[in-house]
């Protein structure tokens, strides 16, 4: 199914293995309650999710800083739903969100089964745009850290996917040629096109329900990897 023999598989983390949406929702449920922020959680999350994706895109493009991302995605959400929340409280929430997020450990359905299936056959690695201070905790807390040989994050690389250098760094550390790898990720822009541009083979886990395309094989559930590899 893939043109070249595969020895190494690189995974994105958030939205691909680690269930970001569920863990994020549980984190917000806790911190909004702790600080008596009177909003309906479903209303908040419905507005927050697309704003968060928008700010991560800006962050990948170096158009906002980490601090701006963390603050503005909350400020914009509260403003959009008409909730009166002070900047001071938002700064506290932004800090506590990061502090608490990695304490929740839900994985995407079938993630563990697929890692168990792949790990005897291939070397597995992570390439993530997440913040270094939390990604390691997510992997350890979810008990999947031991599956991965190399764990590359954007703060380590100094650039974010889809910048070529983060893929180059990952390939160098893994000591593997691009054509003998597969990148599995949820973002067409950051994971699929970024890795493909480096000569890696790619597999799009379409957890964000992006439109169909012909850049790679697309799957909607990780369990489908069993019929591909």
Biotite code that builds the C-alpha atoms (Angstrom):
import biotite.structure as struc

atoms = struc.array([
    struc.Atom([0.000, 0.000, 0.000], chain_id="A", res_id=1, res_name="UNK", atom_name="CA", element="C"),
    struc.Atom([3.012, 2.247, 0.588], chain_id="A", res_id=2, res_name="UNK", atom_name="CA", element="C"),
    struc.Atom([5.645, 2.617, -2.085], chain_id="A", res_id=3, res_name="UNK", atom_name="CA", element="C"),
    struc.Atom([8.662, 2.031, 0.153], chain_id="A", res_id=4, res_name="UNK", atom_name="CA", element="C"),
    struc.Atom([9.428, -0.352, 2.986], chain_id="A", res_id=5, res_name="UNK", atom_name="CA", element="C"),
    struc.Atom([8.485, 1.128, 6.353], chain_id="A", res_id=6, res_name="UNK", atom_name="CA", element="C"),
    struc.Atom([10.798, 0.836, 9.360], chain_id="A", res_id=7, res_name="UNK", atom_name="CA", element="C"),
    struc.Atom([9.770, 3.866, 11.433], chain_id="A", res_id=8, res_name="UNK", atom_name="CA", element="C"),
    struc.Atom([6.419, 5.485, 12.190], chain_id="A", res_id=9, res_name="UNK", atom_name="CA", element="C"),
    struc.Atom([6.134, 9.029, 13.503], chain_id="A", res_id=10, res_name="UNK", atom_name="CA", element="C"),
    struc.Atom([2.946, 10.040, 15.317], chain_id="A", res_id=11, res_name="UNK", atom_name="CA", element="C"),
    struc.Atom([1.514, 13.394, 16.159], chain_id="A", res_id=12, res_name="UNK", atom_name="CA", element="C"),
    struc.Atom([0.264, 13.431, 19.779], chain_id="A", res_id=13, res_name="UNK", atom_name="CA", element="C"),
    struc.Atom([-2.733, 15.725, 20.350], chain_id="A", res_id=14, res_name="UNK", atom_name="CA", element="C"),
    struc.Atom([-5.883, 14.689, 18.455], chain_id="A", res_id=15, res_name="UNK", atom_name="CA", element="C"),
    struc.Atom([-4.008, 11.674, 17.067], chain_id="A", res_id=16, res_name="UNK", atom_name="CA", element="C"),
    struc.Atom([-3.159, 9.526, 20.103], chain_id="A", res_id=17, res_name="UNK", atom_name="CA", element="C"),
    struc.Atom([-4.014, 11.686, 23.111], chain_id="A", res_id=18, res_name="UNK", atom_name="CA", element="C"),
    struc.Atom([-7.708, 12.629, 23.245], chain_id="A", res_id=19, res_name="UNK", atom_name="CA", element="C"),
    struc.Atom([-7.246, 16.379, 23.395], chain_id="A", res_id=20, res_name="UNK", atom_name="CA", element="C"),
    struc.Atom([-10.925, 17.291, 23.175], chain_id="A", res_id=21, res_name="UNK", atom_name="CA", element="C"),
    struc.Atom([-12.037, 15.029, 26.021], chain_id="A", res_id=22, res_name="UNK", atom_name="CA", element="C"),
    struc.Atom([-9.110, 15.853, 28.298], chain_id="A", res_id=23, res_name="UNK", atom_name="CA", element="C"),
    struc.Atom([-9.454, 19.564, 27.558], chain_id="A", res_id=24, res_name="UNK", atom_name="CA", element="C"),
    struc.Atom([-13.174, 19.472, 28.384], chain_id="A", res_id=25, res_name="UNK", atom_name="CA", element="C"),
    struc.Atom([-12.481, 17.798, 31.727], chain_id="A", res_id=26, res_name="UNK", atom_name="CA", element="C"),
    struc.Atom([-9.803, 20.385, 32.490], chain_id="A", res_id=27, res_name="UNK", atom_name="CA", element="C"),
    struc.Atom([-12.120, 23.296, 31.760], chain_id="A", res_id=28, res_name="UNK", atom_name="CA", element="C"),
    struc.Atom([-14.893, 21.702, 33.798], chain_id="A", res_id=29, res_name="UNK", atom_name="CA", element="C"),
    struc.Atom([-12.541, 21.654, 36.784], chain_id="A", res_id=30, res_name="UNK", atom_name="CA", element="C"),
    struc.Atom([-10.957, 25.095, 36.516], chain_id="A", res_id=31, res_name="UNK", atom_name="CA", element="C"),
    struc.Atom([-14.145, 26.969, 35.616], chain_id="A", res_id=32, res_name="UNK", atom_name="CA", element="C"),
    struc.Atom([-15.861, 25.403, 38.655], chain_id="A", res_id=33, res_name="UNK", atom_name="CA", element="C"),
    struc.Atom([-12.877, 26.121, 40.915], chain_id="A", res_id=34, res_name="UNK", atom_name="CA", element="C"),
    struc.Atom([-13.015, 29.829, 40.010], chain_id="A", res_id=35, res_name="UNK", atom_name="CA", element="C"),
    struc.Atom([-16.811, 30.125, 39.993], chain_id="A", res_id=36, res_name="UNK", atom_name="CA", element="C"),
    struc.Atom([-16.951, 31.180, 36.339], chain_id="A", res_id=37, res_name="UNK", atom_name="CA", element="C"),
    struc.Atom([-20.659, 30.955, 35.549], chain_id="A", res_id=38, res_name="UNK", atom_name="CA", element="C"),
    struc.Atom([-20.830, 29.582, 32.025], chain_id="A", res_id=39, res_name="UNK", atom_name="CA", element="C"),
    struc.Atom([-22.444, 26.504, 30.521], chain_id="A", res_id=40, res_name="UNK", atom_name="CA", element="C"),
    struc.Atom([-19.604, 24.137, 29.697], chain_id="A", res_id=41, res_name="UNK", atom_name="CA", element="C"),
    struc.Atom([-21.072, 22.957, 26.386], chain_id="A", res_id=42, res_name="UNK", atom_name="CA", element="C"),
    struc.Atom([-21.649, 26.545, 25.228], chain_id="A", res_id=43, res_name="UNK", atom_name="CA", element="C"),
    struc.Atom([-18.111, 27.484, 26.234], chain_id="A", res_id=44, res_name="UNK", atom_name="CA", element="C"),
    struc.Atom([-16.497, 24.495, 24.507], chain_id="A", res_id=45, res_name="UNK", atom_name="CA", element="C"),
    struc.Atom([-18.559, 24.937, 21.333], chain_id="A", res_id=46, res_name="UNK", atom_name="CA", element="C"),
    struc.Atom([-17.134, 28.433, 20.877], chain_id="A", res_id=47, res_name="UNK", atom_name="CA", element="C"),
    struc.Atom([-13.676, 27.702, 22.264], chain_id="A", res_id=48, res_name="UNK", atom_name="CA", element="C"),
    struc.Atom([-12.836, 24.754, 19.973], chain_id="A", res_id=49, res_name="UNK", atom_name="CA", element="C"),
    struc.Atom([-12.696, 26.656, 16.640], chain_id="A", res_id=50, res_name="UNK", atom_name="CA", element="C"),
    struc.Atom([-11.036, 29.663, 18.274], chain_id="A", res_id=51, res_name="UNK", atom_name="CA", element="C"),
    struc.Atom([-8.368, 27.377, 19.728], chain_id="A", res_id=52, res_name="UNK", atom_name="CA", element="C"),
    struc.Atom([-7.705, 25.836, 16.299], chain_id="A", res_id=53, res_name="UNK", atom_name="CA", element="C"),
    struc.Atom([-7.457, 29.319, 14.813], chain_id="A", res_id=54, res_name="UNK", atom_name="CA", element="C"),
    struc.Atom([-4.886, 30.391, 17.417], chain_id="A", res_id=55, res_name="UNK", atom_name="CA", element="C"),
    struc.Atom([-2.843, 27.213, 16.985], chain_id="A", res_id=56, res_name="UNK", atom_name="CA", element="C"),
    struc.Atom([-2.650, 27.978, 13.269], chain_id="A", res_id=57, res_name="UNK", atom_name="CA", element="C"),
    struc.Atom([-1.445, 31.497, 14.099], chain_id="A", res_id=58, res_name="UNK", atom_name="CA", element="C"),
    struc.Atom([1.066, 30.019, 16.535], chain_id="A", res_id=59, res_name="UNK", atom_name="CA", element="C"),
    struc.Atom([2.406, 27.584, 13.894], chain_id="A", res_id=60, res_name="UNK", atom_name="CA", element="C"),
    struc.Atom([2.845, 30.567, 11.588], chain_id="A", res_id=61, res_name="UNK", atom_name="CA", element="C"),
    struc.Atom([4.687, 32.545, 14.323], chain_id="A", res_id=62, res_name="UNK", atom_name="CA", element="C"),
    struc.Atom([1.993, 35.224, 14.266], chain_id="A", res_id=63, res_name="UNK", atom_name="CA", element="C"),
    struc.Atom([1.238, 34.935, 17.987], chain_id="A", res_id=64, res_name="UNK", atom_name="CA", element="C"),
    struc.Atom([3.380, 33.990, 20.970], chain_id="A", res_id=65, res_name="UNK", atom_name="CA", element="C"),
    struc.Atom([2.698, 31.118, 23.335], chain_id="A", res_id=66, res_name="UNK", atom_name="CA", element="C"),
    struc.Atom([1.448, 33.604, 25.936], chain_id="A", res_id=67, res_name="UNK", atom_name="CA", element="C"),
    struc.Atom([-0.861, 35.328, 23.440], chain_id="A", res_id=68, res_name="UNK", atom_name="CA", element="C"),
    struc.Atom([-2.289, 31.976, 22.366], chain_id="A", res_id=69, res_name="UNK", atom_name="CA", element="C"),
    struc.Atom([-3.027, 30.953, 25.934], chain_id="A", res_id=70, res_name="UNK", atom_name="CA", element="C"),
    struc.Atom([-4.677, 34.251, 26.867], chain_id="A", res_id=71, res_name="UNK", atom_name="CA", element="C"),
    struc.Atom([-6.462, 35.316, 23.690], chain_id="A", res_id=72, res_name="UNK", atom_name="CA", element="C"),
    struc.Atom([-8.211, 32.007, 23.007], chain_id="A", res_id=73, res_name="UNK", atom_name="CA", element="C"),
    struc.Atom([-9.933, 32.414, 26.388], chain_id="A", res_id=74, res_name="UNK", atom_name="CA", element="C"),
    struc.Atom([-10.533, 36.150, 26.079], chain_id="A", res_id=75, res_name="UNK", atom_name="CA", element="C"),
    struc.Atom([-12.146, 35.701, 22.669], chain_id="A", res_id=76, res_name="UNK", atom_name="CA", element="C"),
    struc.Atom([-14.292, 32.816, 23.863], chain_id="A", res_id=77, res_name="UNK", atom_name="CA", element="C"),
    struc.Atom([-15.668, 34.612, 26.913], chain_id="A", res_id=78, res_name="UNK", atom_name="CA", element="C"),
    struc.Atom([-16.360, 37.726, 24.845], chain_id="A", res_id=79, res_name="UNK", atom_name="CA", element="C"),
    struc.Atom([-18.181, 35.670, 22.195], chain_id="A", res_id=80, res_name="UNK", atom_name="CA", element="C"),
    struc.Atom([-20.524, 34.013, 24.697], chain_id="A", res_id=81, res_name="UNK", atom_name="CA", element="C"),
    struc.Atom([-21.108, 37.243, 26.597], chain_id="A", res_id=82, res_name="UNK", atom_name="CA", element="C"),
    struc.Atom([-19.454, 36.146, 29.832], chain_id="A", res_id=83, res_name="UNK", atom_name="CA", element="C"),
    struc.Atom([-17.930, 38.897, 31.958], chain_id="A", res_id=84, res_name="UNK", atom_name="CA", element="C"),
    struc.Atom([-14.558, 37.589, 33.078], chain_id="A", res_id=85, res_name="UNK", atom_name="CA", element="C"),
    struc.Atom([-11.682, 39.845, 34.104], chain_id="A", res_id=86, res_name="UNK", atom_name="CA", element="C"),
    struc.Atom([-8.245, 39.691, 32.492], chain_id="A", res_id=87, res_name="UNK", atom_name="CA", element="C"),
    struc.Atom([-6.797, 38.708, 35.879], chain_id="A", res_id=88, res_name="UNK", atom_name="CA", element="C"),
    struc.Atom([-9.065, 35.657, 36.092], chain_id="A", res_id=89, res_name="UNK", atom_name="CA", element="C"),
    struc.Atom([-8.273, 34.744, 32.480], chain_id="A", res_id=90, res_name="UNK", atom_name="CA", element="C"),
    struc.Atom([-4.541, 34.799, 33.224], chain_id="A", res_id=91, res_name="UNK", atom_name="CA", element="C"),
    struc.Atom([-5.167, 32.475, 36.181], chain_id="A", res_id=92, res_name="UNK", atom_name="CA", element="C"),
    struc.Atom([-7.336, 30.170, 34.080], chain_id="A", res_id=93, res_name="UNK", atom_name="CA", element="C"),
    struc.Atom([-4.742, 30.103, 31.301], chain_id="A", res_id=94, res_name="UNK", atom_name="CA", element="C"),
    struc.Atom([-2.067, 29.058, 33.784], chain_id="A", res_id=95, res_name="UNK", atom_name="CA", element="C"),
    struc.Atom([-4.221, 26.471, 35.547], chain_id="A", res_id=96, res_name="UNK", atom_name="CA", element="C"),
    struc.Atom([-5.381, 25.006, 32.254], chain_id="A", res_id=97, res_name="UNK", atom_name="CA", element="C"),
    struc.Atom([-1.795, 24.103, 31.380], chain_id="A", res_id=98, res_name="UNK", atom_name="CA", element="C"),
    struc.Atom([-1.105, 22.932, 34.928], chain_id="A", res_id=99, res_name="UNK", atom_name="CA", element="C"),
    struc.Atom([-4.111, 20.594, 34.976], chain_id="A", res_id=100, res_name="UNK", atom_name="CA", element="C"),
    struc.Atom([-4.403, 19.463, 31.352], chain_id="A", res_id=101, res_name="UNK", atom_name="CA", element="C"),
    struc.Atom([-1.875, 16.632, 31.522], chain_id="A", res_id=102, res_name="UNK", atom_name="CA", element="C"),
    struc.Atom([-3.504, 15.195, 34.649], chain_id="A", res_id=103, res_name="UNK", atom_name="CA", element="C"),
    struc.Atom([-6.283, 13.808, 32.444], chain_id="A", res_id=104, res_name="UNK", atom_name="CA", element="C"),
    struc.Atom([-5.166, 10.788, 30.475], chain_id="A", res_id=105, res_name="UNK", atom_name="CA", element="C"),
    struc.Atom([-7.804, 9.664, 27.978], chain_id="A", res_id=106, res_name="UNK", atom_name="CA", element="C"),
    struc.Atom([-6.475, 8.348, 24.680], chain_id="A", res_id=107, res_name="UNK", atom_name="CA", element="C"),
    struc.Atom([-8.159, 8.405, 21.280], chain_id="A", res_id=108, res_name="UNK", atom_name="CA", element="C"),
    struc.Atom([-10.219, 5.219, 20.747], chain_id="A", res_id=109, res_name="UNK", atom_name="CA", element="C"),
    struc.Atom([-8.008, 2.255, 19.783], chain_id="A", res_id=110, res_name="UNK", atom_name="CA", element="C"),
    struc.Atom([-4.768, 4.208, 20.267], chain_id="A", res_id=111, res_name="UNK", atom_name="CA", element="C"),
    struc.Atom([-3.386, 1.723, 22.782], chain_id="A", res_id=112, res_name="UNK", atom_name="CA", element="C"),
    struc.Atom([-4.380, -1.275, 20.672], chain_id="A", res_id=113, res_name="UNK", atom_name="CA", element="C"),
    struc.Atom([-2.628, 0.197, 17.624], chain_id="A", res_id=114, res_name="UNK", atom_name="CA", element="C"),
    struc.Atom([0.545, 1.021, 19.537], chain_id="A", res_id=115, res_name="UNK", atom_name="CA", element="C"),
    struc.Atom([0.598, -2.562, 20.843], chain_id="A", res_id=116, res_name="UNK", atom_name="CA", element="C"),
    struc.Atom([0.074, -3.836, 17.309], chain_id="A", res_id=117, res_name="UNK", atom_name="CA", element="C"),
    struc.Atom([2.764, -1.651, 15.715], chain_id="A", res_id=118, res_name="UNK", atom_name="CA", element="C"),
    struc.Atom([5.495, -1.632, 18.358], chain_id="A", res_id=119, res_name="UNK", atom_name="CA", element="C"),
    struc.Atom([6.841, -5.163, 17.675], chain_id="A", res_id=120, res_name="UNK", atom_name="CA", element="C"),
    struc.Atom([7.132, -4.412, 13.942], chain_id="A", res_id=121, res_name="UNK", atom_name="CA", element="C"),
    struc.Atom([8.306, -0.793, 13.719], chain_id="A", res_id=122, res_name="UNK", atom_name="CA", element="C"),
    struc.Atom([10.207, 1.840, 15.655], chain_id="A", res_id=123, res_name="UNK", atom_name="CA", element="C"),
    struc.Atom([7.729, 4.452, 16.872], chain_id="A", res_id=124, res_name="UNK", atom_name="CA", element="C"),
    struc.Atom([8.356, 8.165, 17.459], chain_id="A", res_id=125, res_name="UNK", atom_name="CA", element="C"),
    struc.Atom([6.492, 11.393, 18.284], chain_id="A", res_id=126, res_name="UNK", atom_name="CA", element="C"),
    struc.Atom([6.627, 14.760, 16.496], chain_id="A", res_id=127, res_name="UNK", atom_name="CA", element="C"),
    struc.Atom([4.454, 17.310, 18.291], chain_id="A", res_id=128, res_name="UNK", atom_name="CA", element="C"),
    struc.Atom([3.873, 21.040, 18.229], chain_id="A", res_id=129, res_name="UNK", atom_name="CA", element="C"),
    struc.Atom([2.750, 20.936, 21.849], chain_id="A", res_id=130, res_name="UNK", atom_name="CA", element="C"),
    struc.Atom([4.573, 22.688, 24.654], chain_id="A", res_id=131, res_name="UNK", atom_name="CA", element="C"),
    struc.Atom([7.492, 20.738, 26.074], chain_id="A", res_id=132, res_name="UNK", atom_name="CA", element="C"),
    struc.Atom([6.376, 21.198, 29.683], chain_id="A", res_id=133, res_name="UNK", atom_name="CA", element="C"),
    struc.Atom([3.111, 19.320, 29.136], chain_id="A", res_id=134, res_name="UNK", atom_name="CA", element="C"),
    struc.Atom([3.697, 16.830, 26.318], chain_id="A", res_id=135, res_name="UNK", atom_name="CA", element="C"),
    struc.Atom([6.044, 14.671, 28.346], chain_id="A", res_id=136, res_name="UNK", atom_name="CA", element="C"),
    struc.Atom([3.497, 14.574, 31.185], chain_id="A", res_id=137, res_name="UNK", atom_name="CA", element="C"),
    struc.Atom([0.743, 13.527, 28.764], chain_id="A", res_id=138, res_name="UNK", atom_name="CA", element="C"),
    struc.Atom([2.812, 10.617, 27.481], chain_id="A", res_id=139, res_name="UNK", atom_name="CA", element="C"),
    struc.Atom([3.818, 9.434, 30.944], chain_id="A", res_id=140, res_name="UNK", atom_name="CA", element="C"),
    struc.Atom([0.376, 9.960, 32.500], chain_id="A", res_id=141, res_name="UNK", atom_name="CA", element="C"),
    struc.Atom([-1.317, 8.053, 29.674], chain_id="A", res_id=142, res_name="UNK", atom_name="CA", element="C"),
    struc.Atom([1.236, 5.233, 30.069], chain_id="A", res_id=143, res_name="UNK", atom_name="CA", element="C"),
    struc.Atom([2.376, 5.324, 26.449], chain_id="A", res_id=144, res_name="UNK", atom_name="CA", element="C"),
    struc.Atom([5.777, 6.998, 26.829], chain_id="A", res_id=145, res_name="UNK", atom_name="CA", element="C"),
    struc.Atom([7.600, 3.654, 26.642], chain_id="A", res_id=146, res_name="UNK", atom_name="CA", element="C"),
    struc.Atom([6.362, 2.949, 23.108], chain_id="A", res_id=147, res_name="UNK", atom_name="CA", element="C"),
    struc.Atom([8.441, 5.758, 21.591], chain_id="A", res_id=148, res_name="UNK", atom_name="CA", element="C"),
    struc.Atom([12.115, 5.937, 20.722], chain_id="A", res_id=149, res_name="UNK", atom_name="CA", element="C"),
    struc.Atom([12.401, 9.625, 19.767], chain_id="A", res_id=150, res_name="UNK", atom_name="CA", element="C"),
    struc.Atom([10.081, 12.363, 21.055], chain_id="A", res_id=151, res_name="UNK", atom_name="CA", element="C"),
    struc.Atom([10.506, 15.636, 19.184], chain_id="A", res_id=152, res_name="UNK", atom_name="CA", element="C"),
    struc.Atom([8.625, 18.791, 20.109], chain_id="A", res_id=153, res_name="UNK", atom_name="CA", element="C"),
    struc.Atom([8.526, 22.223, 18.550], chain_id="A", res_id=154, res_name="UNK", atom_name="CA", element="C"),
    struc.Atom([10.232, 23.966, 21.453], chain_id="A", res_id=155, res_name="UNK", atom_name="CA", element="C"),
    struc.Atom([13.158, 21.567, 21.152], chain_id="A", res_id=156, res_name="UNK", atom_name="CA", element="C"),
    struc.Atom([13.349, 22.143, 17.398], chain_id="A", res_id=157, res_name="UNK", atom_name="CA", element="C"),
    struc.Atom([12.831, 25.904, 17.572], chain_id="A", res_id=158, res_name="UNK", atom_name="CA", element="C"),
    struc.Atom([10.226, 25.662, 14.795], chain_id="A", res_id=159, res_name="UNK", atom_name="CA", element="C"),
    struc.Atom([6.757, 24.164, 14.472], chain_id="A", res_id=160, res_name="UNK", atom_name="CA", element="C"),
    struc.Atom([5.248, 21.722, 11.994], chain_id="A", res_id=161, res_name="UNK", atom_name="CA", element="C"),
    struc.Atom([4.975, 22.085, 9.026], chain_id="A", res_id=162, res_name="UNK", atom_name="CA", element="C"),
    struc.Atom([8.433, 23.718, 9.029], chain_id="A", res_id=163, res_name="UNK", atom_name="CA", element="C"),
    struc.Atom([10.879, 21.291, 7.369], chain_id="A", res_id=164, res_name="UNK", atom_name="CA", element="C"),
    struc.Atom([13.446, 21.504, 10.154], chain_id="A", res_id=165, res_name="UNK", atom_name="CA", element="C"),
    struc.Atom([11.327, 19.780, 12.814], chain_id="A", res_id=166, res_name="UNK", atom_name="CA", element="C"),
    struc.Atom([10.930, 16.783, 10.485], chain_id="A", res_id=167, res_name="UNK", atom_name="CA", element="C"),
    struc.Atom([14.611, 16.907, 9.560], chain_id="A", res_id=168, res_name="UNK", atom_name="CA", element="C"),
    struc.Atom([15.548, 16.882, 13.252], chain_id="A", res_id=169, res_name="UNK", atom_name="CA", element="C"),
    struc.Atom([13.249, 13.935, 13.922], chain_id="A", res_id=170, res_name="UNK", atom_name="CA", element="C"),
    struc.Atom([14.648, 11.949, 11.007], chain_id="A", res_id=171, res_name="UNK", atom_name="CA", element="C"),
    struc.Atom([18.219, 12.686, 12.077], chain_id="A", res_id=172, res_name="UNK", atom_name="CA", element="C"),
    struc.Atom([17.595, 11.625, 15.665], chain_id="A", res_id=173, res_name="UNK", atom_name="CA", element="C"),
    struc.Atom([15.842, 8.460, 14.510], chain_id="A", res_id=174, res_name="UNK", atom_name="CA", element="C"),
    struc.Atom([18.651, 7.785, 11.996], chain_id="A", res_id=175, res_name="UNK", atom_name="CA", element="C"),
    struc.Atom([16.233, 6.870, 9.227], chain_id="A", res_id=176, res_name="UNK", atom_name="CA", element="C"),
    struc.Atom([15.710, 7.870, 5.610], chain_id="A", res_id=177, res_name="UNK", atom_name="CA", element="C"),
    struc.Atom([12.449, 9.766, 4.926], chain_id="A", res_id=178, res_name="UNK", atom_name="CA", element="C"),
    struc.Atom([11.221, 7.222, 2.372], chain_id="A", res_id=179, res_name="UNK", atom_name="CA", element="C"),
    struc.Atom([11.289, 4.455, 5.019], chain_id="A", res_id=180, res_name="UNK", atom_name="CA", element="C"),
    struc.Atom([8.971, 6.347, 7.365], chain_id="A", res_id=181, res_name="UNK", atom_name="CA", element="C"),
    struc.Atom([5.304, 7.156, 7.777], chain_id="A", res_id=182, res_name="UNK", atom_name="CA", element="C"),
    struc.Atom([3.945, 10.255, 9.492], chain_id="A", res_id=183, res_name="UNK", atom_name="CA", element="C"),
    struc.Atom([0.530, 9.714, 11.101], chain_id="A", res_id=184, res_name="UNK", atom_name="CA", element="C"),
    struc.Atom([-1.291, 12.890, 12.114], chain_id="A", res_id=185, res_name="UNK", atom_name="CA", element="C"),
    struc.Atom([-4.594, 14.709, 12.226], chain_id="A", res_id=186, res_name="UNK", atom_name="CA", element="C"),
    struc.Atom([-3.612, 17.986, 10.541], chain_id="A", res_id=187, res_name="UNK", atom_name="CA", element="C"),
    struc.Atom([-3.434, 18.118, 6.757], chain_id="A", res_id=188, res_name="UNK", atom_name="CA", element="C"),
    struc.Atom([-1.319, 21.264, 6.859], chain_id="A", res_id=189, res_name="UNK", atom_name="CA", element="C"),
    struc.Atom([1.013, 20.553, 9.774], chain_id="A", res_id=190, res_name="UNK", atom_name="CA", element="C"),
    struc.Atom([1.429, 16.783, 9.637], chain_id="A", res_id=191, res_name="UNK", atom_name="CA", element="C"),
    struc.Atom([0.584, 15.494, 6.181], chain_id="A", res_id=192, res_name="UNK", atom_name="CA", element="C"),
    struc.Atom([1.825, 18.237, 3.869], chain_id="A", res_id=193, res_name="UNK", atom_name="CA", element="C"),
    struc.Atom([4.741, 19.046, 6.168], chain_id="A", res_id=194, res_name="UNK", atom_name="CA", element="C"),
    struc.Atom([6.005, 15.461, 6.260], chain_id="A", res_id=195, res_name="UNK", atom_name="CA", element="C"),
    struc.Atom([5.261, 14.790, 2.604], chain_id="A", res_id=196, res_name="UNK", atom_name="CA", element="C"),
    struc.Atom([7.359, 17.792, 1.664], chain_id="A", res_id=197, res_name="UNK", atom_name="CA", element="C"),
    struc.Atom([10.303, 16.108, 3.382], chain_id="A", res_id=198, res_name="UNK", atom_name="CA", element="C"),
    struc.Atom([9.848, 12.902, 1.397], chain_id="A", res_id=199, res_name="UNK", atom_name="CA", element="C"),
    struc.Atom([8.130, 10.977, 4.172], chain_id="A", res_id=200, res_name="UNK", atom_name="CA", element="C"),
    struc.Atom([5.192, 8.689, 3.484], chain_id="A", res_id=201, res_name="UNK", atom_name="CA", element="C"),
    struc.Atom([2.009, 9.893, 5.181], chain_id="A", res_id=202, res_name="UNK", atom_name="CA", element="C"),
    struc.Atom([-1.258, 8.674, 6.665], chain_id="A", res_id=203, res_name="UNK", atom_name="CA", element="C"),
    struc.Atom([-3.980, 11.175, 7.572], chain_id="A", res_id=204, res_name="UNK", atom_name="CA", element="C"),
    struc.Atom([-6.022, 10.325, 10.664], chain_id="A", res_id=205, res_name="UNK", atom_name="CA", element="C"),
    struc.Atom([-8.960, 12.595, 9.919], chain_id="A", res_id=206, res_name="UNK", atom_name="CA", element="C"),
    struc.Atom([-10.143, 13.245, 13.466], chain_id="A", res_id=207, res_name="UNK", atom_name="CA", element="C"),
    struc.Atom([-10.907, 16.896, 12.613], chain_id="A", res_id=208, res_name="UNK", atom_name="CA", element="C"),
    struc.Atom([-13.250, 15.922, 9.758], chain_id="A", res_id=209, res_name="UNK", atom_name="CA", element="C"),
    struc.Atom([-11.239, 17.820, 7.164], chain_id="A", res_id=210, res_name="UNK", atom_name="CA", element="C"),
    struc.Atom([-12.463, 17.595, 3.541], chain_id="A", res_id=211, res_name="UNK", atom_name="CA", element="C"),
    struc.Atom([-11.414, 14.597, 1.434], chain_id="A", res_id=212, res_name="UNK", atom_name="CA", element="C"),
    struc.Atom([-8.159, 15.042, -0.482], chain_id="A", res_id=213, res_name="UNK", atom_name="CA", element="C"),
    struc.Atom([-5.704, 13.035, -2.550], chain_id="A", res_id=214, res_name="UNK", atom_name="CA", element="C"),
    struc.Atom([-2.508, 13.886, -0.650], chain_id="A", res_id=215, res_name="UNK", atom_name="CA", element="C"),
    struc.Atom([-2.519, 10.605, 1.286], chain_id="A", res_id=216, res_name="UNK", atom_name="CA", element="C"),
    struc.Atom([-4.539, 7.683, 2.524], chain_id="A", res_id=217, res_name="UNK", atom_name="CA", element="C"),
    struc.Atom([-7.180, 8.903, 4.970], chain_id="A", res_id=218, res_name="UNK", atom_name="CA", element="C"),
    struc.Atom([-8.583, 6.985, 7.929], chain_id="A", res_id=219, res_name="UNK", atom_name="CA", element="C"),
    struc.Atom([-11.308, 7.889, 10.420], chain_id="A", res_id=220, res_name="UNK", atom_name="CA", element="C"),
    struc.Atom([-10.376, 5.417, 13.158], chain_id="A", res_id=221, res_name="UNK", atom_name="CA", element="C"),
    struc.Atom([-6.914, 4.310, 14.254], chain_id="A", res_id=222, res_name="UNK", atom_name="CA", element="C"),
    struc.Atom([-7.993, 0.681, 14.113], chain_id="A", res_id=223, res_name="UNK", atom_name="CA", element="C"),
    struc.Atom([-7.943, 0.981, 10.316], chain_id="A", res_id=224, res_name="UNK", atom_name="CA", element="C"),
    struc.Atom([-4.146, 0.978, 10.483], chain_id="A", res_id=225, res_name="UNK", atom_name="CA", element="C"),
    struc.Atom([-4.326, -2.789, 11.014], chain_id="A", res_id=226, res_name="UNK", atom_name="CA", element="C"),
    struc.Atom([-5.487, -3.313, 7.455], chain_id="A", res_id=227, res_name="UNK", atom_name="CA", element="C"),
    struc.Atom([-2.806, -0.962, 6.067], chain_id="A", res_id=228, res_name="UNK", atom_name="CA", element="C"),
    struc.Atom([0.351, -2.006, 7.935], chain_id="A", res_id=229, res_name="UNK", atom_name="CA", element="C"),
])
